[in-house]
Amino acid sequence: MMSEIHLWGKKVLLDKSPVVFSYQPGDDWLEHWEPKTGQWKCEDGYLIGAERESTAALLISKREYGDAMMLSFTVQAIPPATRDLNAFYFAKWNDERNFLGESYVCGLNGWYEHRSGIERDEQDGSVSLYTSTALYQYKTGDFVRIDVGCINGHSFMMVDGQMVTELQDPRPITPGKVGFSAYCTQLKIKDIEVRELYWEPFEQSYTPEF
C-alpha cells in the first residue's frame, strides 16, 4: 500500500490519515446506504447498481464527511457494460429534482467519449467545473481500485495507485455525503473505505537533468 500521495503543492500522509469508515457489503447495507434512483442490491459481497437508460442509478451514504477526505473502493463494470465507473463525494441531495445537487462526481470511461475525470455539479444540475482525460482507458471486465479525495476544493483521482487527474475548485464544497453512480451501466462495488486526510504543504522544484 502506498504511504504518500503527492499532489500539486500538497503531500498526503496516509499513515497519519485515519480510516473513519470501512465497509464490506453485507445484509446490513441499508443501514449505511440509501438507494435513490435506479436499481440497487447487495449480492455475494458486492453492492450492485444498474440503470439501462441514459441517467444514473444513485446510491448515497447516510453519513456526511467534510474538509479533507478520501473515498476508496474496488469496482467493476459488469460485462457487457464498459463505461461510467462513477462515484461522488461532498454531495448534497436535491429533493425537487430527485437527483444530486451540489457535489463532486468522478468517473472512468464516461462523459460519452470514454473520458476519465472529475466534475463539479451545481444544485440545479449544471456542471460548472470539470477536468477530463482520454489517456486512461478502462479495460472491460477488470476490477480496479479507485481513490478519490478532496482537500479544501483540491480534488484528485487515482486508479490502481496511478494519478489520473487533479482539479482545483476556487469555491470548495464541504461537507457532504459520498456514494456511487451507475450511469447507463451496471457496476459491482466492494472494499469501501473513507479516510480523513492528513496533509502537509509540499514545496516542489526541479533539479538539473543535464
N, C-alpha and C positions, 0 to 999 in steps of 0.2 A: 504493500500500500504506500502511496506517495505520502510524504510528510509535509511538503510545502507546495503551495500554488503561487506562481509568480504572475502578477498582473502588472499592468502599466501603472507604476508608482505605488504598488501595494504588494506586500508579501503576506500570504495567509499561512499561518502555522497550525496545521491540523492537529498536532499533538496537544495543543492548548485550546482546541475548539471542541467543547463538549457536545456529545450526542444528546439531544433533548427529546428525540422521538425515534424509535427503532421498531419496525413492524414487518412481520411475515404474515401475509394474508391468511385468514382463517375464518372460522364461524363467527367471530366477533367483529367482522369487518364493518358492519353498520354502526358499531359503537364509535368508530373513528372517522368514517367517511359517509358522505351524503350524496347519493346519486341524484343528479339534477336533470339531465337530459340524456337521450339515447338509452341503450341497454347495458346494464352493468350486473355482474355476478361475481362470486368468488368460487373458484373451482380448482381442485388439485394444487392448492397453494399459490394460486395466481388471482389477482384482480383482472377481470376480463371485461373490456369495453368494446362496444360495436355500434357503428352508425353507417347505414348504407347510403343515406342521402348526403348532399353537399352541405353538411352542417356538422356540429360537434356533439359527441356524447361526452358529457362533463361530469366528473366525479370530484367533489371538493371536500377538503378536510373540515372537521368540526373545530379545530384549533387554529388560532392565529399565531403568526410569527412576525417579528419585527426587527428593524435596524440592520443587522448583519447575519445572514443565514445562508445555508446551502442545502438543497434538496438533492438526494442521490437515490437512484433506483435502477433496476435492471428491467429491460423492456424488449419485447419482440413484436414486430408487425406480423400477425398470423397470416401465413400464405393462404390464398394468393395476394393478400394485401401487401403493398410495397411502400406506403407513404405515411407521413404525418404521425411520427412518434413524438407526441407533444405533451408538455406539462406546463403548469402555470404557477406563479408564486406572487406573494403580496397582493392577492386577489380580493376584490370586493364583488358582491353579487348584486345584480340589477334586477329587482323583483318585477319591475314593469316590463322589461324585455325578456325576462326568464332566461338570462344569459349572463356571462361575465360582464362586469362593469370595468372600473379602473383596475388594471392588472398588467403583469408582465407574462408573456407567453413565449416559450422556447420550443423548438422542434427540429426534427430531422426529416429530410425528403418531403418538405412541404412547400407552401406558397405557390402551388400549382406548377412549379418548374423545377422540382427536385432540389429546392434550396434548403439550407440549414441555417438557423439564426434565432434572433430574439426580437420581439416587438413589444411596444407599449400600447395597450388598448385603453381607450377612454371610456367614461361612463356611458356615453351614447353609442358605443360600439365602433367608433372610428379608431384608426391607427395613427398615432401622432409621431412615432419614432420607431425605427427598425434598422436592423443590420442583417445581412444575409450573405451566404457564400454558396457557390456551386462546387467548391473544391472537395468538401466532404460528401461522399456518396455512401448511403446505407446499403448493405448487401441483404437482399430479401431473405428472410428466414433467420437471420442472425439475432442472437441475444446481444445487446450492448449495454454498457454501464454508463449512464448519464449523470454528471454532476453539474447542477446549475445553481449559481449563487448570486447574491447581491449584497453590496456594501454601500449604503448611503447612495443608491442610484447607480452604482458601478456594477453592472451585471456581467456574468461570464458563463460560458457553457463549455464543458469538456465531455468527450466521448472516449471511453476506454483509456483515460489518462491523457488524451491529446486535446489541447486547446483548439476549439473550433471558432469561437468568436467572443468578443467583448463589446459592451455597449455602455456608454456613459450618458446618464439621464440628468439634465440640469434641474429637473423637478421630481425628486425621488418619491416613490410610493412606499409607504410603510405605515402601520403594519398591515398584514393581510393573511389570507389563507393560501394553502398550497393544494395542488390537485393535478388531475390528468385529463387530457383531451384527445379523444379518438375522433379525428375529423375525416369523415367519409372513409373510414378504415376500421380495422379490428386489431386490438392490442392485448398483450399479456404482460403483467407487471408484477414484480416481486422485489424482495430485499430493499425495502424503503427505509430511508434514514434522513433525519433532519439534524443539522449541526448549527449551533451558534458559533459564528466565525470570530476567531481572534486574529487580528491582523496588525501589521506594523508598516509605517512608511518605508518605501523601498527606493533608495537612490540608485539610479541606473545610469551607466555611462559606457562608452566604448573604449576599448584599448586597441592600440595599433595592430593591424593584421599583416603589415608588410613594412 
